[in-house]
Amino acid sequence: MNRFEYVIVSIDGDYANLKRTDIEFDELKLVARALLPPEITEGTRLLYEWMSYSIL
């Protein structure tokens, strides 16, 4: 299974914009906050693995 690392760039209501950090990638990924750990803030580093997000 793949693993991807992200950083939260911004939080807008029920959604967060994530930027991939493990490779050079300019596009942001919009993710519903319900899928993310509840204690996230802007700048939080996340790991996506096995179809779930966890804080690094």
LINSUL-V112158 format. One line per field, one symbol per residue. ss: DSSP state (2 for helix, 1 for strand, 0 for the rest). burial: + if it has 24 or more other C-alpha atoms within 12 Angstrom, else -. A space follows every 10 residues. Layout:
ss = ???
burial = ???
//
This chain:
ss = 0011111111 1100111111 0000000111 1122200000 0000111110 011110
burial = ---++++++- -----+++++ +--------- +----+---+ ---+++++-- --+---
//
